[in-house]
Amino acid sequence: MIDLPNGVDVYNLIDDLINFSWEAADILLNYSDIIRNSEKKFEILKNKNINDPVTLADLEVNDLIIKRINQKYENVNWEILSEENFKVKTNYCNPNVDWLWILDPLDGTKDFIQGTGNFAMHLALNYKRKPFIGVVLIPEKNELWISHEQKLWCENRNGNTRKQNMSKTNILQDMVIVTSKNHRNEKLKYLIDKINFKEIIVMGSIGCKVASIIRGESDIYISLSLPSKSAPKDWDFAAPEAILKAAGGAITNIDNEDLVYGTTSLEHPGIIIASNSKQNHTRICSQIKEIIQRYSLYP
């Protein structure tokens, strides 16, 4: 049993996170509506980097969550690592503390701009570099996924909960893979073709993909980052890992090793696999690795 920092009650904290998250949902949905229905949508973009866009929604949710945590828990010994603040100043927080919040205010920004609805807010509280609490908010689906250690639930804005319905499919070729809409590469496409999955679902946001596994709509997700290219960061994986593991799934690198948070680069390079079953994950990783080696698919 891990105790939270002195003075923090886990149930009060989770209640606060629920309230903070629905505040964030209002911001995201408001800007999502503007992007879809207004000629002013380009005014929401705050940079011109098409590969890593930033919107007003990213910045406002970032400011909201950090402000709420700092106001409610001003004397607690933890830090907040945020994607948006990291882009501005890499040393703005101390990532080596025992308790570290990891925030991605808008995961799936490209999908957000494209109006697909596949975007999420990720918020995780890591303890000694491992996810302890996970929050994945999917505003367009009215879903808030929350995990605390091995407990997981999903509720809507009215507090109604839904049951998880994770698939028990464990034969690789019978699985449905969920893959990226905007970050696919030829190596990953070739790997997916060689595995010959039953079905391919395409969507943005790692949080949305992991939620689709927990709902039972898909079974597996593969992230493949090429050497010398950008790779997912801590804020992409921390909250999704927390909710998937609490659901009974698994997420590791292809050698079935746990993700390592808090490295100097904060990156998760190489091949990362998320699946619907902790029990079958080792075998799934081994089978995928064998296919990669057989066809020389990865450097």
N, C-alpha and C positions, 0 to 999 in steps of 0.2 A: 504494500500500500504506500503510494507516494503522497506526501503531504504538500499542499500548495504553500506558497510563501505565507509567512505569519500574518494573520488577520484576514485572509482570503478564504471565504467559504465557497466550495465548488458549486453548490446549488444556486447561491446568490449570483455567482459569477456567470453561470450559464443563463440565468434569467436576464442578466444584463446583456450578454452576447446576443440573445434572441432579440431584445429591444433594439440594440445597435444595428443588427443585421436588417431588420425591417425598415429602419430609417435609411440604410444604404440602398435597400430595394427601391424605395421611393425615388431616390436620386437617379438610379440606373434606369428605371422605367420611364421617368420623365424625359431623360435624354434619348432613350431608345425611341420614344414616340416622336421626338423632334427630328431625329435622323430619318425616320421612315416617312414623315409627313410634311416636312418643312424644307423650303429652299435655303434655309439658314444652316443646314446640317454641316456645311463645311466650316462654319464658324466654331463648331465644337472641337475641331481638330486643333491641337496645340503645338504640333510639330509637323514637319514635312517628310519624316522618315517612314516610307511606306512599309518597310520591313519591321519596324518597331514603333507603331503609332501611339500617341498619347492623346487622350481626349479630356475635356472638362469633367466628364464623368469619372475617369480615373482619379483626377486630382481632388475632386470634391469628396468622393468616398474615402480616399486616402486621408484627407484632413479630418473628416468626420470620425472615422474609427480611432485614429490616433488621439484626437481630442477627447473622445468619450472615455477611452481607457485611462488616459492621463488624469482626467478630471475625477473619475470615480475611484481610482486607485493610485493617487498621487504619491503615496509614501511606500509603495510596494517596490521591492528590489527586483525588477525585471526590465527588460529592454524591448524595443519594437524595431524589427527589421522589415522595412517596406520596400517593395520594388521601386515605387516612384521616388522615394527619398534617396535610395541607393543610386539611382541614375544621376542625381544631382550632386551627392556627396557620399563617397563610399565609406567614410569613417564617421558617419553621423551617429552611430550607435555602437555599443560594445557587444559583438556577437558571441563572446566567450562566457557570458553569464550563464548560470544554471537554467534560469527561466527566460525564454526568449519568444516573444510573439513574432510570427512571420505572416506578413500581409501582402496579398495581391488584390488590390481593390477592384480590378477588372481583368479577369483572366478570359482571354478570347476577344481581345479588343478588335481584331480584324473582323471577326464575325459580328461583333456589336455594330461596327460601322456598316457592314454589309446588310444588317437587318435580319439576320437568320434567327436570332433569339438564343443562340448557343453561346451564352456568356455566363460567367459566375464570379462571385467574390469568394476568395479563399482567405481564411484566417485560422492559424494554428498556434497553439501554445506548446512550444517544445520544452522538454525537461532534459537537460544534459544531452542535447542534440538529437533527441527522439521525440516525435509527436506524442503529446499527452492529451490535448483537447483539439478537436478538428471541427471547423465550421465551413460548409460549402453552401452558399446561397445561390439559387438559380431563380432569379426573379420572374422570368417569362413563364416558368412552370409553377410558380407559387410554391416553391419547395425550399425548405431550410433543413439541410442535413447536419446533424450534430453528433459528435462522438466524444465520449469521456472514457478513456482507457478501453475496456471491452464492450461498453454500452453504445448502442447506436439507435437513433430514431430520426424520423423525418416528419416535420410538421409544416402546415401552411400558415398563412397570416392569422387565421382564426384560432390557431392552436390545435386543429384537428391533425391527428397523426395518420400515417400510412405505413403499411407493413412492407418490409423488404421482400423481394421475390427472386432472389438470386438463382440463376440456372444451375443445375447440377451437371450440365454437359461437361465431360472431361476428355473426350476424344478430339484431338487437335483439328482434324478435318471436319468435325461436326460443329465446331465453334463458330460463333458470329464475332467478327473482329470490328471494333470501332476504331477509326483512324482519323487523322487530322485532315481538315479541309484545306488549310492554308500552309501547312508545314510538311507536306509529304515530299519525299525525294525518290529518285529512281532506284536506289538500293533497297529502300523499304518497299516500294511497289513490287520490285522483283521478288523480294522475300515473301510478300503476301501472296503473290501469284504462285510461287513454288509450294507454299504450304497448302494452297487450295482450300481456303476456309469455306465454310458453308455459305456465308453471306458477308458482305462488307457494308458497314454503316459509316458514313462520313459526317463528322461534326467538329466544331471548334471547342476549345476549353478542355483542359485535362479534368477539371472538376465535373463538367458535363459528361465526359466520357466515363469516368469512374461511377458517377451516379447511374448511368445507363447500364453498367455492369450490375450494380446493386439492385436495380429494378428488374433485372432479368432480360433486358432488351438486347444485351450483348454479353459476351463471355470473356473477352480478352482485348487488351490494348498494348501496342508495342511502340515505344519511342526509339528511334534510331538516329543518332547524331553522328555525322561524319567528322573525322579528324579535321582540325583547324576551322571547323564551322561552329556556330553558336549551339549551345545545348540548353535544355531546360534548367531553371534555377531552383533554389530552395523553395521560393514562394509558389512555384508551379506544382510541386509535389507534396509539400508537408501536410496541408489540410486534406487533399484527396487520399493520401496514404492513411491518415488517421481514420477516415470514415470507411475505407475499403477493408482495412485490417479488422476493424470492429465488427464489420459485417461477415467476417469469416473468409475474406479474400486475401490476396497477397500481392505485394509489389516489391520487386528486387531487380538487380541487374541480371544479365543473362546467365551468370555463374551462380545464381541463387544467393547472392550476398545482399544484405540489407543496404538501403540507401544511406549514404553518409552525409549528414548535414553539417554546416558550419565550416566547410573547407575554405581556403583562401579565395577561390574563384566562385564559390557558392553554386557551382555547376554540377550537373549529373550527366556526364558524357556517355558515349557508347550506346549500348542497347539496354533499355529498361522494359520490363514486362510486368503488366498488371493483369491478374487473372481472378476468376471467380471462386477459387478453391485453394485454401492454404494446404490442404492435404495433397492435392495433385500438382501443385505449382512446381515442385522440383522436377518432376517428370516432364512437364510442359516445357520448362526452360531447357532441359537436356535435349528434347526432341527438336526444338527450334535451333539450338546450337549445332546439332548434327546436320540439319539442313543447310545452315549457313556454311559450315565447313565443307560439305559435299559439293556445293556449287561456288565456293570461294566468294561469298556475297559481301564479306565485310573485311576491311583491312586488318 
